[in-house]
Amino acid sequence: MQRSSARELQLCPRAVEWQSERTLVFEWDETNIRRLGRKRITPDEVEQCYSTDPLVWKELLTDGQTRFLALGESDAGRRLAFVFMLPRGQVRLRLITAYPMTRAQQEIYERG
């Protein structure tokens, strides 16, 4: 499936800035890994979704921190929604949560 990139769609105000920092890596801790495990999601799956041109759908402001909701697909074809932070000046992405896409999110992803 060929989709437009987040940069072309301008889906959220910082999408272009975020796309330019694609070489960043995820910061994982035991709490995040355990929470993902409860949903039967692995860190590798989330990283695959990130590395395969995710659709950055929404910019969220929570407790003064900017977070992004992205939609992506793993190498195995599993579609996940994931929320992450990209603190200014940092070299690591911080995962907040990930879960299987809802039906509505899948429709958005397919249109994107």
Backbone atoms as SQL, in Angstrom:
CREATE TABLE atoms (id INTEGER PRIMARY KEY, chain TEXT, resi INTEGER, resn TEXT, atom TEXT, x REAL, y REAL, z REAL);
INSERT INTO atoms VALUES
  (1, 'A', 1, 'MET', 'N', 0.841, -1.172, 0.000),
  (2, 'A', 1, 'MET', 'CA', 0.000, 0.000, 0.000),
  (3, 'A', 1, 'MET', 'C', 0.891, 1.240, 0.000),
  (4, 'A', 2, 'GLN', 'N', 0.673, 2.150, -0.926),
  (5, 'A', 2, 'GLN', 'CA', 1.449, 3.364, -0.992),
  (6, 'A', 2, 'GLN', 'C', 0.650, 4.502, -0.382),
  (7, 'A', 3, 'ARG', 'N', 1.274, 5.233, 0.543),
  (8, 'A', 3, 'ARG', 'CA', 0.603, 6.334, 1.220),
  (9, 'A', 3, 'ARG', 'C', 1.457, 7.572, 1.134),
  (10, 'A', 4, 'SER', 'N', 0.846, 8.701, 1.329),
  (11, 'A', 4, 'SER', 'CA', 1.588, 9.947, 1.431),
  (12, 'A', 4, 'SER', 'C', 2.286, 9.973, 2.779),
  (13, 'A', 5, 'SER', 'N', 3.389, 10.660, 2.848),
  (14, 'A', 5, 'SER', 'CA', 4.093, 10.770, 4.122),
  (15, 'A', 5, 'SER', 'C', 3.427, 11.834, 4.986),
  (16, 'A', 6, 'ALA', 'N', 3.743, 11.823, 6.271),
  (17, 'A', 6, 'ALA', 'CA', 3.195, 12.821, 7.190),
  (18, 'A', 6, 'ALA', 'C', 3.613, 14.216, 6.743),
  (19, 'A', 7, 'ARG', 'N', 4.795, 14.336, 6.176),
  (20, 'A', 7, 'ARG', 'CA', 5.270, 15.638, 5.716),
  (21, 'A', 7, 'ARG', 'C', 4.354, 16.183, 4.627),
  (22, 'A', 8, 'GLU', 'N', 3.951, 15.342, 3.693),
  (23, 'A', 8, 'GLU', 'CA', 3.089, 15.779, 2.599),
  (24, 'A', 8, 'GLU', 'C', 1.689, 16.113, 3.091),
  (25, 'A', 9, 'LEU', 'N', 1.194, 15.385, 4.054),
  (26, 'A', 9, 'LEU', 'CA', -0.169, 15.594, 4.526),
  (27, 'A', 9, 'LEU', 'C', -0.278, 16.740, 5.528),
  (28, 'A', 10, 'GLN', 'N', 0.841, 17.119, 6.152),
  (29, 'A', 10, 'GLN', 'CA', 0.828, 18.171, 7.165),
  (30, 'A', 10, 'GLN', 'C', -0.231, 17.868, 8.234),
  (31, 'A', 11, 'LEU', 'N', -0.211, 16.662, 8.746),
  (32, 'A', 11, 'LEU', 'CA', -1.250, 16.225, 9.671),
  (33, 'A', 11, 'LEU', 'C', -1.196, 16.899, 11.033),
  (34, 'A', 12, 'CYS', 'N', -0.035, 17.235, 11.493),
  (35, 'A', 12, 'CYS', 'CA', 0.055, 17.962, 12.752),
  (36, 'A', 12, 'CYS', 'C', 1.137, 19.015, 12.594),
  (37, 'A', 13, 'PRO', 'N', 1.065, 20.087, 13.354),
  (38, 'A', 13, 'PRO', 'CA', 1.982, 21.208, 13.159),
  (39, 'A', 13, 'PRO', 'C', 3.463, 20.850, 13.203),
  (40, 'A', 14, 'ARG', 'N', 3.854, 19.895, 14.014),
  (41, 'A', 14, 'ARG', 'CA', 5.281, 19.562, 14.129),
  (42, 'A', 14, 'ARG', 'C', 5.659, 18.348, 13.296),
  (43, 'A', 15, 'ALA', 'N', 4.795, 17.890, 12.386),
  (44, 'A', 15, 'ALA', 'CA', 5.088, 16.694, 11.602),
  (45, 'A', 15, 'ALA', 'C', 6.362, 16.844, 10.792),
  (46, 'A', 16, 'VAL', 'N', 6.575, 17.986, 10.185),
  (47, 'A', 16, 'VAL', 'CA', 7.772, 18.175, 9.380),
  (48, 'A', 16, 'VAL', 'C', 9.009, 18.118, 10.263),
  (49, 'A', 17, 'GLU', 'N', 8.957, 18.795, 11.412),
  (50, 'A', 17, 'GLU', 'CA', 10.089, 18.762, 12.343),
  (51, 'A', 17, 'GLU', 'C', 10.345, 17.330, 12.813),
  (52, 'A', 18, 'TRP', 'N', 9.273, 16.610, 13.142),
  (53, 'A', 18, 'TRP', 'CA', 9.416, 15.240, 13.619),
  (54, 'A', 18, 'TRP', 'C', 10.031, 14.367, 12.541),
  (55, 'A', 19, 'GLN', 'N', 9.559, 14.492, 11.299),
  (56, 'A', 19, 'GLN', 'CA', 10.076, 13.674, 10.205),
  (57, 'A', 19, 'GLN', 'C', 11.565, 13.911, 10.002),
  (58, 'A', 20, 'SER', 'N', 12.037, 15.134, 10.225),
  (59, 'A', 20, 'SER', 'CA', 13.451, 15.429, 10.007),
  (60, 'A', 20, 'SER', 'C', 14.327, 14.788, 11.075),
  (61, 'A', 21, 'GLU', 'N', 13.722, 14.307, 12.151),
  (62, 'A', 21, 'GLU', 'CA', 14.476, 13.699, 13.244),
  (63, 'A', 21, 'GLU', 'C', 14.252, 12.187, 13.299),
  (64, 'A', 22, 'ARG', 'N', 13.940, 11.577, 12.176),
  (65, 'A', 22, 'ARG', 'CA', 13.603, 10.155, 12.103),
  (66, 'A', 22, 'ARG', 'C', 14.718, 9.230, 12.579),
  (67, 'A', 23, 'THR', 'N', 15.957, 9.695, 12.639),
  (68, 'A', 23, 'THR', 'CA', 17.050, 8.827, 13.047),
  (69, 'A', 23, 'THR', 'C', 17.107, 8.622, 14.554),
  (70, 'A', 24, 'LEU', 'N', 16.212, 9.254, 15.281),
  (71, 'A', 24, 'LEU', 'CA', 16.188, 9.095, 16.728),
  (72, 'A', 24, 'LEU', 'C', 15.790, 7.674, 17.103),
  (73, 'A', 25, 'VAL', 'N', 16.118, 7.290, 18.317),
  (74, 'A', 25, 'VAL', 'CA', 15.796, 5.943, 18.801),
  (75, 'A', 25, 'VAL', 'C', 14.832, 6.022, 19.982),
  (76, 'A', 26, 'PHE', 'N', 14.180, 4.916, 20.262),
  (77, 'A', 26, 'PHE', 'CA', 13.256, 4.852, 21.384),
  (78, 'A', 26, 'PHE', 'C', 13.998, 4.647, 22.691),
  (79, 'A', 27, 'GLU', 'N', 13.462, 5.241, 23.726),
  (80, 'A', 27, 'GLU', 'CA', 13.948, 5.031, 25.080),
  (81, 'A', 27, 'GLU', 'C', 12.967, 4.074, 25.749),
  (82, 'A', 28, 'TRP', 'N', 13.442, 2.912, 26.171),
  (83, 'A', 28, 'TRP', 'CA', 12.585, 1.904, 26.787),
  (84, 'A', 28, 'TRP', 'C', 12.940, 1.738, 28.251),
  (85, 'A', 29, 'ASP', 'N', 11.930, 1.480, 29.072),
  (86, 'A', 29, 'ASP', 'CA', 12.168, 1.098, 30.453),
  (87, 'A', 29, 'ASP', 'C', 11.259, -0.087, 30.772),
  (88, 'A', 30, 'GLU', 'N', 11.494, -0.689, 31.898),
  (89, 'A', 30, 'GLU', 'CA', 10.743, -1.899, 32.268),
  (90, 'A', 30, 'GLU', 'C', 9.240, -1.653, 32.345),
  (91, 'A', 31, 'THR', 'N', 8.834, -0.484, 32.811),
  (92, 'A', 31, 'THR', 'CA', 7.409, -0.178, 32.918),
  (93, 'A', 31, 'THR', 'C', 6.753, -0.171, 31.543),
  (94, 'A', 32, 'ASN', 'N', 7.380, 0.496, 30.572),
  (95, 'A', 32, 'ASN', 'CA', 6.821, 0.529, 29.214),
  (96, 'A', 32, 'ASN', 'C', 6.746, -0.868, 28.607),
  (97, 'A', 33, 'ILE', 'N', 7.801, -1.623, 28.766),
  (98, 'A', 33, 'ILE', 'CA', 7.843, -2.976, 28.204),
  (99, 'A', 33, 'ILE', 'C', 6.762, -3.846, 28.830),
  (100, 'A', 34, 'ARG', 'N', 6.578, -3.734, 30.140),
  (101, 'A', 34, 'ARG', 'CA', 5.555, -4.519, 30.840),
  (102, 'A', 34, 'ARG', 'C', 4.149, -4.124, 30.370),
  (103, 'A', 35, 'ARG', 'N', 3.894, -2.821, 30.224),
  (104, 'A', 35, 'ARG', 'CA', 2.579, -2.359, 29.759),
  (105, 'A', 35, 'ARG', 'C', 2.284, -2.850, 28.341),
  (106, 'A', 36, 'LEU', 'N', 3.285, -2.794, 27.478),
  (107, 'A', 36, 'LEU', 'CA', 3.097, -3.313, 26.122),
  (108, 'A', 36, 'LEU', 'C', 2.800, -4.809, 26.152),
  (109, 'A', 37, 'GLY', 'N', 3.506, -5.523, 27.008),
  (110, 'A', 37, 'GLY', 'CA', 3.327, -6.967, 27.114),
  (111, 'A', 37, 'GLY', 'C', 1.913, -7.356, 27.488),
  (112, 'A', 38, 'ARG', 'N', 1.254, -6.541, 28.309),
  (113, 'A', 38, 'ARG', 'CA', -0.137, -6.815, 28.679),
  (114, 'A', 38, 'ARG', 'C', -1.058, -6.756, 27.464),
  (115, 'A', 39, 'LYS', 'N', -0.647, -5.989, 26.452),
  (116, 'A', 39, 'LYS', 'CA', -1.436, -5.869, 25.219),
  (117, 'A', 39, 'LYS', 'C', -0.891, -6.771, 24.113),
  (118, 'A', 40, 'ARG', 'N', 0.076, -7.600, 24.497),
  (119, 'A', 40, 'ARG', 'CA', 0.738, -8.517, 23.557),
  (120, 'A', 40, 'ARG', 'C', 1.399, -7.765, 22.396),
  (121, 'A', 41, 'ILE', 'N', 2.046, -6.657, 22.742),
  (122, 'A', 41, 'ILE', 'CA', 2.802, -5.856, 21.798),
  (123, 'A', 41, 'ILE', 'C', 4.251, -5.844, 22.270),
  (124, 'A', 42, 'THR', 'N', 5.175, -5.977, 21.334),
  (125, 'A', 42, 'THR', 'CA', 6.591, -5.956, 21.691),
  (126, 'A', 42, 'THR', 'C', 7.209, -4.603, 21.319),
  (127, 'A', 43, 'PRO', 'N', 8.286, -4.224, 21.999),
  (128, 'A', 43, 'PRO', 'CA', 8.992, -3.005, 21.607),
  (129, 'A', 43, 'PRO', 'C', 9.419, -3.035, 20.138),
  (130, 'A', 44, 'ASP', 'N', 9.838, -4.207, 19.655),
  (131, 'A', 44, 'ASP', 'CA', 10.249, -4.322, 18.251),
  (132, 'A', 44, 'ASP', 'C', 9.113, -3.949, 17.306),
  (133, 'A', 45, 'GLU', 'N', 7.884, -4.367, 17.628),
  (134, 'A', 45, 'GLU', 'CA', 6.744, -4.024, 16.771),
  (135, 'A', 45, 'GLU', 'C', 6.535, -2.513, 16.694),
  (136, 'A', 46, 'VAL', 'N', 6.641, -1.845, 17.832),
  (137, 'A', 46, 'VAL', 'CA', 6.451, -0.395, 17.863),
  (138, 'A', 46, 'VAL', 'C', 7.558, 0.281, 17.048),
  (139, 'A', 47, 'GLU', 'N', 8.785, -0.180, 17.219),
  (140, 'A', 47, 'GLU', 'CA', 9.890, 0.407, 16.472),
  (141, 'A', 47, 'GLU', 'C', 9.736, 0.169, 14.967),
  (142, 'A', 48, 'GLN', 'N', 9.206, -0.984, 14.587),
  (143, 'A', 48, 'GLN', 'CA', 8.940, -1.255, 13.174),
  (144, 'A', 48, 'GLN', 'C', 7.894, -0.285, 12.633),
  (145, 'A', 49, 'CYS', 'N', 6.839, -0.056, 13.403),
  (146, 'A', 49, 'CYS', 'CA', 5.801, 0.888, 12.979),
  (147, 'A', 49, 'CYS', 'C', 6.381, 2.285, 12.802),
  (148, 'A', 50, 'TYR', 'N', 7.268, 2.663, 13.681),
  (149, 'A', 50, 'TYR', 'CA', 7.916, 3.971, 13.607),
  (150, 'A', 50, 'TYR', 'C', 8.818, 4.083, 12.381),
  (151, 'A', 51, 'SER', 'N', 9.542, 3.004, 12.094),
  (152, 'A', 51, 'SER', 'CA', 10.544, 3.067, 11.024),
  (153, 'A', 51, 'SER', 'C', 9.953, 2.905, 9.620),
  (154, 'A', 52, 'THR', 'N', 8.681, 2.528, 9.523),
  (155, 'A', 52, 'THR', 'CA', 8.082, 2.308, 8.203),
  (156, 'A', 52, 'THR', 'C', 7.105, 3.424, 7.840),
  (157, 'A', 53, 'ASP', 'N', 7.544, 4.662, 8.023),
  (158, 'A', 53, 'ASP', 'CA', 6.778, 5.847, 7.610),
  (159, 'A', 53, 'ASP', 'C', 5.384, 5.906, 8.225),
  (160, 'A', 54, 'PRO', 'N', 5.310, 6.049, 9.557),
  (161, 'A', 54, 'PRO', 'CA', 3.998, 6.112, 10.201),
  (162, 'A', 54, 'PRO', 'C', 3.239, 7.380, 9.820),
  (163, 'A', 55, 'LEU', 'N', 1.961, 7.328, 9.994),
  (164, 'A', 55, 'LEU', 'CA', 1.097, 8.476, 9.770),
  (165, 'A', 55, 'LEU', 'C', 0.986, 9.212, 11.105),
  (166, 'A', 56, 'VAL', 'N', 1.617, 10.369, 11.227),
  (167, 'A', 56, 'VAL', 'CA', 1.547, 11.149, 12.461),
  (168, 'A', 56, 'VAL', 'C', 0.239, 11.906, 12.405),
  (169, 'A', 57, 'TRP', 'N', -0.725, 11.441, 13.163),
  (170, 'A', 57, 'TRP', 'CA', -2.102, 11.862, 13.010),
  (171, 'A', 57, 'TRP', 'C', -2.487, 13.049, 13.871),
  (172, 'A', 58, 'LYS', 'N', -2.074, 13.056, 15.124),
  (173, 'A', 58, 'LYS', 'CA', -2.501, 14.120, 16.036),
  (174, 'A', 58, 'LYS', 'C', -1.340, 14.578, 16.905),
  (175, 'A', 59, 'GLU', 'N', -1.385, 15.853, 17.251),
  (176, 'A', 59, 'GLU', 'CA', -0.488, 16.410, 18.244),
  (177, 'A', 59, 'GLU', 'C', -1.337, 16.671, 19.476),
  (178, 'A', 60, 'LEU', 'N', -0.906, 16.156, 20.605),
  (179, 'A', 60, 'LEU', 'CA', -1.665, 16.267, 21.842),
  (180, 'A', 60, 'LEU', 'C', -0.845, 17.048, 22.865),
  (181, 'A', 61, 'LEU', 'N', -1.494, 17.863, 23.660),
  (182, 'A', 61, 'LEU', 'CA', -0.808, 18.567, 24.733),
  (183, 'A', 61, 'LEU', 'C', -1.348, 18.039, 26.055),
  (184, 'A', 62, 'THR', 'N', -0.477, 17.405, 26.828),
  (185, 'A', 62, 'THR', 'CA', -0.870, 16.816, 28.098),
  (186, 'A', 62, 'THR', 'C', 0.100, 17.271, 29.178),
  (187, 'A', 63, 'ASP', 'N', -0.414, 17.892, 30.209),
  (188, 'A', 63, 'ASP', 'CA', 0.423, 18.377, 31.316),
  (189, 'A', 63, 'ASP', 'C', 1.590, 19.216, 30.807),
  (190, 'A', 64, 'GLY', 'N', 1.333, 20.046, 29.801),
  (191, 'A', 64, 'GLY', 'CA', 2.370, 20.914, 29.271),
  (192, 'A', 64, 'GLY', 'C', 3.378, 20.235, 28.363),
  (193, 'A', 65, 'GLN', 'N', 3.179, 18.951, 28.085),
  (194, 'A', 65, 'GLN', 'CA', 4.108, 18.206, 27.238),
  (195, 'A', 65, 'GLN', 'C', 3.433, 17.864, 25.910),
  (196, 'A', 66, 'THR', 'N', 4.174, 18.023, 24.822),
  (197, 'A', 66, 'THR', 'CA', 3.646, 17.699, 23.506),
  (198, 'A', 66, 'THR', 'C', 3.847, 16.218, 23.235),
  (199, 'A', 67, 'ARG', 'N', 2.780, 15.582, 22.826),
  (200, 'A', 67, 'ARG', 'CA', 2.815, 14.158, 22.479),
  (201, 'A', 67, 'ARG', 'C', 2.221, 13.999, 21.095),
  (202, 'A', 68, 'PHE', 'N', 2.605, 12.931, 20.418),
  (203, 'A', 68, 'PHE', 'CA', 2.111, 12.659, 19.077),
  (204, 'A', 68, 'PHE', 'C', 1.411, 11.307, 19.050),
  (205, 'A', 69, 'LEU', 'N', 0.292, 11.247, 18.343),
  (206, 'A', 69, 'LEU', 'CA', -0.402, 9.989, 18.097),
  (207, 'A', 69, 'LEU', 'C', -0.083, 9.601, 16.666),
  (208, 'A', 70, 'ALA', 'N', 0.528, 8.448, 16.490),
  (209, 'A', 70, 'ALA', 'CA', 0.922, 7.979, 15.168),
  (210, 'A', 70, 'ALA', 'C', 0.273, 6.627, 14.886),
  (211, 'A', 71, 'LEU', 'N', 0.059, 6.356, 13.609),
  (212, 'A', 71, 'LEU', 'CA', -0.510, 5.094, 13.157),
  (213, 'A', 71, 'LEU', 'C', 0.497, 4.444, 12.235),
  (214, 'A', 72, 'GLY', 'N', 0.788, 3.173, 12.477),
  (215, 'A', 72, 'GLY', 'CA', 1.781, 2.487, 11.655),
  (216, 'A', 72, 'GLY', 'C', 1.523, 1.006, 11.554),
  (217, 'A', 73, 'GLU', 'N', 2.352, 0.359, 10.745),
  (218, 'A', 73, 'GLU', 'CA', 2.201, -1.067, 10.493),
  (219, 'A', 73, 'GLU', 'C', 3.537, -1.773, 10.719),
  (220, 'A', 74, 'SER', 'N', 3.493, -2.901, 11.441),
  (221, 'A', 74, 'SER', 'CA', 4.712, -3.662, 11.717),
  (222, 'A', 74, 'SER', 'C', 5.099, -4.472, 10.483),
  (223, 'A', 75, 'ASP', 'N', 6.270, -5.051, 10.527),
  (224, 'A', 75, 'ASP', 'CA', 6.732, -5.894, 9.420),
  (225, 'A', 75, 'ASP', 'C', 5.787, -7.062, 9.161),
  (226, 'A', 76, 'ALA', 'N', 5.113, -7.520, 10.212),
  (227, 'A', 76, 'ALA', 'CA', 4.173, -8.642, 10.086),
  (228, 'A', 76, 'ALA', 'C', 2.779, -8.179, 9.658),
  (229, 'A', 77, 'GLY', 'N', 2.613, -6.866, 9.443),
  (230, 'A', 77, 'GLY', 'CA', 1.318, -6.354, 9.007),
  (231, 'A', 77, 'GLY', 'C', 0.378, -5.965, 10.126),
  (232, 'A', 78, 'ARG', 'N', 0.861, -5.973, 11.350),
  (233, 'A', 78, 'ARG', 'CA', 0.019, -5.583, 12.484),
  (234, 'A', 78, 'ARG', 'C', -0.060, -4.062, 12.563),
  (235, 'A', 79, 'ARG', 'N', -1.258, -3.552, 12.597),
  (236, 'A', 79, 'ARG', 'CA', -1.466, -2.103, 12.630),
  (237, 'A', 79, 'ARG', 'C', -1.616, -1.628, 14.067),
  (238, 'A', 80, 'LEU', 'N', -0.742, -0.697, 14.430),
  (239, 'A', 80, 'LEU', 'CA', -0.736, -0.189, 15.796),
  (240, 'A', 80, 'LEU', 'C', -0.868, 1.326, 15.811),
  (241, 'A', 81, 'ALA', 'N', -1.514, 1.826, 16.848),
  (242, 'A', 81, 'ALA', 'CA', -1.518, 3.243, 17.170),
  (243, 'A', 81, 'ALA', 'C', -0.537, 3.394, 18.327),
  (244, 'A', 82, 'PHE', 'N', 0.270, 4.437, 18.280),
  (245, 'A', 82, 'PHE', 'CA', 1.190, 4.645, 19.396),
  (246, 'A', 82, 'PHE', 'C', 1.365, 6.125, 19.666),
  (247, 'A', 83, 'VAL', 'N', 1.520, 6.424, 20.937),
  (248, 'A', 83, 'VAL', 'CA', 1.687, 7.801, 21.403),
  (249, 'A', 83, 'VAL', 'C', 3.109, 7.916, 21.920),
  (250, 'A', 84, 'PHE', 'N', 3.798, 8.969, 21.476),
  (251, 'A', 84, 'PHE', 'CA', 5.172, 9.169, 21.922),
  (252, 'A', 84, 'PHE', 'C', 5.442, 10.644, 22.151),
  (253, 'A', 85, 'MET', 'N', 6.506, 10.898, 22.887),
  (254, 'A', 85, 'MET', 'CA', 6.988, 12.262, 23.122),
  (255, 'A', 85, 'MET', 'C', 8.331, 12.397, 22.421),
  (256, 'A', 86, 'LEU', 'N', 8.590, 13.590, 21.945),
  (257, 'A', 86, 'LEU', 'CA', 9.888, 13.910, 21.367),
  (258, 'A', 86, 'LEU', 'C', 10.344, 15.214, 22.023),
  (259, 'A', 87, 'PRO', 'N', 10.916, 15.105, 23.231),
  (260, 'A', 87, 'PRO', 'CA', 11.316, 16.323, 23.934),
  (261, 'A', 87, 'PRO', 'C', 12.336, 17.117, 23.117),
  (262, 'A', 88, 'ARG', 'N', 12.155, 18.418, 23.085),
  (263, 'A', 88, 'ARG', 'CA', 13.077, 19.273, 22.329),
  (264, 'A', 88, 'ARG', 'C', 14.503, 19.068, 22.831),
  (265, 'A', 89, 'GLY', 'N', 15.420, 18.952, 21.894),
  (266, 'A', 89, 'GLY', 'CA', 16.827, 18.799, 22.243),
  (267, 'A', 89, 'GLY', 'C', 17.221, 17.394, 22.657),
  (268, 'A', 90, 'GLN', 'N', 16.288, 16.479, 22.682),
  (269, 'A', 90, 'GLN', 'CA', 16.575, 15.103, 23.082),
  (270, 'A', 90, 'GLN', 'C', 16.911, 14.248, 21.864),
  (271, 'A', 91, 'VAL', 'N', 17.586, 13.150, 22.094),
  (272, 'A', 91, 'VAL', 'CA', 17.931, 12.240, 21.000),
  (273, 'A', 91, 'VAL', 'C', 17.138, 10.932, 21.076),
  (274, 'A', 92, 'ARG', 'N', 16.212, 10.856, 22.007),
  (275, 'A', 92, 'ARG', 'CA', 15.423, 9.629, 22.165),
  (276, 'A', 92, 'ARG', 'C', 13.933, 9.932, 22.194),
  (277, 'A', 93, 'LEU', 'N', 13.165, 9.049, 21.571),
  (278, 'A', 93, 'LEU', 'CA', 11.708, 9.127, 21.621),
  (279, 'A', 93, 'LEU', 'C', 11.239, 8.388, 22.861),
  (280, 'A', 94, 'ARG', 'N', 10.259, 8.920, 23.514),
  (281, 'A', 94, 'ARG', 'CA', 9.717, 8.299, 24.724),
  (282, 'A', 94, 'ARG', 'C', 8.314, 7.798, 24.423),
  (283, 'A', 95, 'LEU', 'N', 8.126, 6.481, 24.437),
  (284, 'A', 95, 'LEU', 'CA', 6.816, 5.892, 24.188),
  (285, 'A', 95, 'LEU', 'C', 5.923, 6.093, 25.401),
  (286, 'A', 96, 'ILE', 'N', 4.682, 6.523, 25.147),
  (287, 'A', 96, 'ILE', 'CA', 3.699, 6.673, 26.215),
  (288, 'A', 96, 'ILE', 'C', 2.800, 5.442, 26.247),
  (289, 'A', 97, 'THR', 'N', 2.260, 5.060, 25.083),
  (290, 'A', 97, 'THR', 'CA', 1.412, 3.874, 24.997),
  (291, 'A', 97, 'THR', 'C', 1.349, 3.397, 23.546),
  (292, 'A', 98, 'ALA', 'N', 0.917, 2.185, 23.367),
  (293, 'A', 98, 'ALA', 'CA', 0.669, 1.618, 22.039),
  (294, 'A', 98, 'ALA', 'C', -0.465, 0.620, 22.178),
  (295, 'A', 99, 'TYR', 'N', -1.246, 0.481, 21.117),
  (296, 'A', 99, 'TYR', 'CA', -2.376, -0.444, 21.139),
  (297, 'A', 99, 'TYR', 'C', -2.782, -0.741, 19.698),
  (298, 'A', 100, 'PRO', 'N', -3.515, -1.850, 19.483),
  (299, 'A', 100, 'PRO', 'CA', -4.007, -2.124, 18.132),
  (300, 'A', 100, 'PRO', 'C', -4.935, -0.991, 17.686),
  (301, 'A', 101, 'MET', 'N', -4.809, -0.590, 16.426),
  (302, 'A', 101, 'MET', 'CA', -5.650, 0.493, 15.909),
  (303, 'A', 101, 'MET', 'C', -7.122, 0.147, 16.039),
  (304, 'A', 102, 'THR', 'N', -7.921, 1.163, 16.317),
  (305, 'A', 102, 'THR', 'CA', -9.371, 1.000, 16.287),
  (306, 'A', 102, 'THR', 'C', -9.809, 0.956, 14.818),
  (307, 'A', 103, 'ARG', 'N', -11.032, 0.590, 14.589),
  (308, 'A', 103, 'ARG', 'CA', -11.561, 0.559, 13.217),
  (309, 'A', 103, 'ARG', 'C', -11.474, 1.948, 12.573),
  (310, 'A', 104, 'ALA', 'N', -11.842, 2.982, 13.324),
  (311, 'A', 104, 'ALA', 'CA', -11.785, 4.352, 12.810),
  (312, 'A', 104, 'ALA', 'C', -10.343, 4.749, 12.471),
  (313, 'A', 105, 'GLN', 'N', -9.410, 4.375, 13.324),
  (314, 'A', 105, 'GLN', 'CA', -8.005, 4.683, 13.058),
  (315, 'A', 105, 'GLN', 'C', -7.510, 3.940, 11.819),
  (316, 'A', 106, 'GLN', 'N', -7.945, 2.698, 11.627),
  (317, 'A', 106, 'GLN', 'CA', -7.551, 1.962, 10.426),
  (318, 'A', 106, 'GLN', 'C', -8.047, 2.649, 9.169),
  (319, 'A', 107, 'GLU', 'N', -9.263, 3.187, 9.211),
  (320, 'A', 107, 'GLU', 'CA', -9.803, 3.896, 8.048),
  (321, 'A', 107, 'GLU', 'C', -8.972, 5.147, 7.760),
  (322, 'A', 108, 'ILE', 'N', -8.581, 5.867, 8.788),
  (323, 'A', 108, 'ILE', 'CA', -7.742, 7.060, 8.627),
  (324, 'A', 108, 'ILE', 'C', -6.397, 6.665, 8.049),
  (325, 'A', 109, 'TYR', 'N', -5.824, 5.591, 8.566),
  (326, 'A', 109, 'TYR', 'CA', -4.527, 5.105, 8.107),
  (327, 'A', 109, 'TYR', 'C', -4.584, 4.727, 6.613),
  (328, 'A', 110, 'GLU', 'N', -5.647, 4.058, 6.225),
  (329, 'A', 110, 'GLU', 'CA', -5.786, 3.633, 4.833),
  (330, 'A', 110, 'GLU', 'C', -5.974, 4.830, 3.889),
  (331, 'A', 111, 'ARG', 'N', -6.657, 5.868, 4.359),
  (332, 'A', 111, 'ARG', 'CA', -6.848, 7.071, 3.541),
  (333, 'A', 111, 'ARG', 'C', -5.581, 7.893, 3.448),
  (334, 'A', 112, 'GLY', 'N', -4.746, 7.821, 4.528),
  (335, 'A', 112, 'GLY', 'CA', -3.549, 8.658, 4.605),
  (336, 'A', 112, 'GLY', 'C', -2.577, 8.328, 3.573);
